[in-house]
Amino acid sequence: MDDREAFLQELLSLHHLMLQWAEEGKWVDVAAGEKIRQERLQRFFQKPISKEQLPEVRAALETMLGINDKLMRLVKKGRGGLGQDISSIQKGRRAVAAYGQNTASAQQPVERAHSG
């Protein structure tokens, strides 16, 4: 295995690791992995691919694209869950605010009756 093949295998390993992180909800790790992935892909393709390496590179890219599709689905799913969490927080804040307003207005007559 030459250096280029080893580098390609590292790229594949990184893709698999990023998918694992996404499945575990480790989004900070996925984001950090994405930066590394972009840099390594750019570095890998700085040199032309030889005809001998073409089948291996093609197969690796197909695998990477498949993993990327799975990652994107997990990201969308994660965002949906995040949107639901934010919506729940906003509803909770509105409920607390409404409770606070109702409590304050309910206490006003009582306070006036005691002060008068």
HELIX and SHEET records of a PDB file:
HELIX    1   1 ASP A    3  GLU A   23  1                                  21    
HELIX    2   2 TRP A   27  PHE A   44  1                                  18    
HELIX    3   3 LEU A   54  SER A  115  1                                  62    
END                                                                             
